[in-house]
Amino acid sequence: MKRNILTTLSIALSLAATGTTWAQSQGVSRDRIVIGTIQDLSGPIAAYGKQARQGMQLRIDESNEQGGVHGRKITLLVEDSAYDPKRAVLAAQKLVNQDKIFAMLGHLGSAHNMAAMPVQFERNVPNVLPMNAAREMYEPHHRLKYAFFAPYFDQVRAVLPRMAKEKSLTKICTLYQDDEFGLEVMRGAEAAVKQMNLVLVEKTSFKRGATDFSSQVARMKSAGCELVVLGTIIRETVGAISEARKIGFNPVFLGTSAAYTELIPKLGGKVMDGMYTTMTTQLPYPDDTSPEVGFWAKKYKTRYGDDPSMFSAYGYVIADILIKGLAKAGPNLNTESFVKAMDGLAIPPDIFGTPEMSFSATKRLGSNASRLSQLQDGRWQIVSKYVRPD
């Protein structure tokens, strides 16, 4: 009986150890690392999803062509959420439980990440550098969270007081999408004006997918708004500013990095000139005066047949950071070695001007610095240095 008990305990401990090893090294084999990403490929911001995927794939292909990371090639598996949080959960379940990814990279969307992360964390799958700037991407602290973007809240809080002071503007308003993204922008505006001993003169929202902004714009004009903080993405940015210009309402418009895209002038034309956005990584124009950016843009176009976009650069940069973390983790890659490597990772500025970033066991946001860009003659021009919220 004693021998049977010892044998049973030995088997149980062996199975437990096997289970722990599987949970930590899921998606890692002798010659391969499986990474997953969830993008909008068929919904309202499908252009972002396609470009992000291509940027990530370009950097991964470069790594694989050079022999991979410690001899392992990276496979990137992509699922479509159609920008629907419910579909994002289904996509995460497939990637985590069926495809057995090692990590999730660059998942697009705030609510989408928040819905999918519990699925990942249950199986010890890190959420690495998601494509959104919500504070929930690194708060509350979790050992498997790593965030790339300065949060919308901090972007507005850092830039707005300085901008309003420089332009002597006191009547500040906000137009925002009625979801977690828009609310974060609105909260950042509230915090900024409070710091200035002011209050928002007007707050007005819209539902995701709205196309008519006439009532919201009329309210802001009636309130005498001098500066409007936009919690908008692409079509809503174009729609709101176009409506404002149509009725002769011309305040300073300040968007966030969500609206820092070449699609704004492409869709809106000349009337978009003059708007500002907060941003970090620089939009890579093919004729950029920087030889490094120009070379990269030509390489991207040769590979995909399209000019690179803002999200192409984001995808490339976050894939590069992931690869740096995998390399630092060493040949004995598992979740624990990856987390340890990321927690000591410092990333210098890149060719796109992304600010220096670092992570630690207590710091899961790479950087909260942001800067300003303005549309001038249909082209984004950087007009400020990096700033951080006070």
HUSUL-V830031 format. One record per residue. RES is the residue in three letters. SS is DSSP state (2 for helix, 1 for strand, 0 for the rest). Layout:
# HUSUL-V830031
RES_SS, RES_SS
This chain:
# HUSUL-V830031
MET_0, LYS_2, ARG_2, ASN_2, ILE_2, LEU_2, THR_2, THR_2, LEU_2, SER_2, ILE_2, ALA_2, LEU_2, SER_2, LEU_2, ALA_2, ALA_2, THR_2, GLY_2, THR_2, THR_2, TRP_2, ALA_2, GLN_2, SER_2, GLN_0, GLY_0, VAL_1, SER_0, ARG_0, ASP_0, ARG_1, ILE_1, VAL_1, ILE_1, GLY_1, THR_1, ILE_1, GLN_1, ASP_0, LEU_0, SER_0, GLY_0, PRO_0, ILE_0, ALA_2, ALA_2, TYR_2, GLY_2, LYS_2, GLN_2, ALA_2, ARG_2, GLN_2, GLY_2, MET_2, GLN_2, LEU_2, ARG_2, ILE_2, ASP_2, GLU_2, SER_2, ASN_2, GLU_2, GLN_0, GLY_0, GLY_0, VAL_1, HIS_0, GLY_0, ARG_1, LYS_1, ILE_1, THR_1, LEU_1, LEU_1, VAL_1, GLU_1, ASP_1, SER_0, ALA_0, TYR_0, ASP_0, PRO_2, LYS_2, ARG_2, ALA_2, VAL_2, LEU_2, ALA_2, ALA_2, GLN_2, LYS_2, LEU_2, VAL_2, ASN_2, GLN_2, ASP_0, LYS_0, ILE_0, PHE_0, ALA_1, MET_1, LEU_1, GLY_0, HIS_0, LEU_1, GLY_0, SER_2, ALA_2, HIS_2, ASN_2, MET_2, ALA_2, ALA_2, MET_2, PRO_2, VAL_2, GLN_2, PHE_2, GLU_2, ARG_0, ASN_0, VAL_0, PRO_1, ASN_1, VAL_1, LEU_0, PRO_0, MET_1, ASN_0, ALA_0, ALA_0, ARG_2, GLU_2, MET_2, TYR_0, GLU_0, PRO_0, HIS_0, HIS_0, ARG_0, LEU_0, LYS_1, TYR_1, ALA_1, PHE_0, PHE_0, ALA_0, PRO_0, TYR_2, PHE_2, ASP_2, GLN_2, VAL_2, ARG_2, ALA_2, VAL_2, LEU_2, PRO_2, ARG_2, MET_2, ALA_2, LYS_2, GLU_2, LYS_2, SER_0, LEU_0, THR_0, LYS_0, ILE_1, CYS_1, THR_1, LEU_1, TYR_1, GLN_1, ASP_0, ASP_0, GLU_2, PHE_2, GLY_2, LEU_2, GLU_2, VAL_2, MET_2, ARG_2, GLY_2, ALA_2, GLU_2, ALA_2, ALA_2, VAL_2, LYS_2, GLN_2, MET_0, ASN_0, LEU_0, VAL_0, LEU_0, VAL_0, GLU_1, LYS_1, THR_1, SER_1, PHE_1, LYS_0, ARG_0, GLY_0, ALA_0, THR_0, ASP_0, PHE_0, SER_2, SER_2, GLN_2, VAL_2, ALA_2, ARG_2, MET_2, LYS_2, SER_2, ALA_0, GLY_0, CYS_0, GLU_0, LEU_1, VAL_1, VAL_1, LEU_1, GLY_1, THR_0, ILE_0, ILE_0, ARG_2, GLU_2, THR_2, VAL_2, GLY_2, ALA_2, ILE_2, SER_2, GLU_2, ALA_2, ARG_2, LYS_2, ILE_0, GLY_0, PHE_0, ASN_0, PRO_0, VAL_1, PHE_1, LEU_1, GLY_1, THR_0, SER_2, ALA_2, ALA_2, TYR_0, THR_0, GLU_0, LEU_2, ILE_2, PRO_2, LYS_2, LEU_2, GLY_2, GLY_2, LYS_2, VAL_2, MET_2, ASP_0, GLY_0, MET_0, TYR_1, THR_1, THR_1, MET_1, THR_0, THR_0, GLN_0, LEU_0, PRO_0, TYR_0, PRO_0, ASP_0, ASP_0, THR_0, SER_0, PRO_2, GLU_2, VAL_2, GLY_2, PHE_2, TRP_2, ALA_2, LYS_2, LYS_2, TYR_2, LYS_2, THR_2, ARG_2, TYR_2, GLY_0, ASP_0, ASP_0, PRO_0, SER_0, MET_2, PHE_2, SER_2, ALA_2, TYR_2, GLY_2, TYR_2, VAL_2, ILE_2, ALA_2, ASP_2, ILE_2, LEU_2, ILE_2, LYS_2, GLY_2, LEU_2, ALA_2, LYS_2, ALA_2, GLY_0, PRO_0, ASN_0, LEU_0, ASN_0, THR_2, GLU_2, SER_2, PHE_2, VAL_2, LYS_2, ALA_2, MET_2, ASP_0, GLY_0, LEU_0, ALA_1, ILE_1, PRO_0, PRO_0, ASP_0, ILE_0, PHE_0, GLY_0, THR_0, PRO_0, GLU_0, MET_1, SER_1, PHE_0, SER_0, ALA_0, THR_0, LYS_0, ARG_0, LEU_1, GLY_0, SER_0, ASN_0, ALA_0, SER_1, ARG_1, LEU_1, SER_1, GLN_1, LEU_1, GLN_1, ASP_0, GLY_0, ARG_1, TRP_1, GLN_1, ILE_1, VAL_0, SER_0, LYS_0, TYR_0, VAL_1, ARG_0, PRO_0, ASP_0
